[in-house]
């Protein structure tokens, strides 16, 4: 990822991904979250994919690009 100068900091990427995830759930969609955060939609999708890989779980239904989230407990 080459946005906001965070490409060499995986911890910051994860923090940003968690913020993006929260915003997607709050606003009900990937596009709305991207717009509210001033990020390209492709970056939002990539951040969520990276977060899901890191956690080993699917968090959101990306085929529909909206919540509800599929949280696993």
C-alpha positions in Angstrom: 0.0 0.0 0.0 1.3 3.4 -0.9 -1.0 5.9 0.9 -0.4 8.3 3.7 3.2 7.2 3.9 2.4 4.1 5.9 3.6 1.5 3.5 6.5 0.5 5.8 4.6 0.4 9.0 2.4 -2.7 9.4 1.2 -1.6 12.9 0.0 1.7 11.6 -1.6 -0.1 8.6 -3.5 -2.4 11.1 -4.6 0.6 13.1 -5.9 2.3 10.0 -7.6 -0.9 8.9 -9.4 -1.1 12.3 -10.5 2.5 11.9 -11.7 1.8 8.3 -13.5 -1.4 9.6 -15.3 0.7 12.3 -16.3 3.3 9.8 -17.7 0.7 7.4 -19.9 -0.7 10.1 -20.9 2.7 11.4 -21.8 4.1 7.9 -23.0 0.8 6.4 -20.8 0.6 3.3 -17.3 0.5 1.9 -17.9 3.5 -0.4 -19.3 5.7 2.4 -16.4 4.8 4.7 -13.9 5.6 2.0 -15.5 9.0 1.2 -15.7 9.9 4.9 -12.0 9.1 5.5 -10.8 10.6 2.3 -9.3 7.3 1.0 -9.7 5.7 -2.4 -12.2 2.9 -2.3 -9.6 0.4 -3.5 -7.4 1.3 -0.5 -10.4 0.6 1.8 -11.0 -2.8 0.2 -7.3 -3.7 0.5 -7.0 -2.6 4.1 -10.0 -4.8 5.0 -8.6 -7.8 3.1 -5.3 -7.3 4.9 -7.0 -7.1 8.3 -9.0 -10.2 7.5 -5.9 -12.1 6.5 -4.1 -11.0 9.7 -7.1 -12.1 11.9 -7.8 -15.2 9.9 -11.5 -14.4 9.7 -13.9 -12.8 7.3 -15.2 -9.7 8.9 -17.4 -8.2 6.1 -19.4 -9.3 3.2 -17.3 -7.8 0.5 -19.4 -9.1 -2.4 -22.2 -6.8 -1.3 -19.8 -4.1 0.0 -21.9 -3.4 3.0 -22.5 -4.5 6.6 -23.7 -6.3 8.7 -20.4 -7.6 9.7 -19.8 -11.3 10.1 -18.0 -11.2 13.4 -16.8 -14.5 14.8 -16.6 -15.0 18.6 
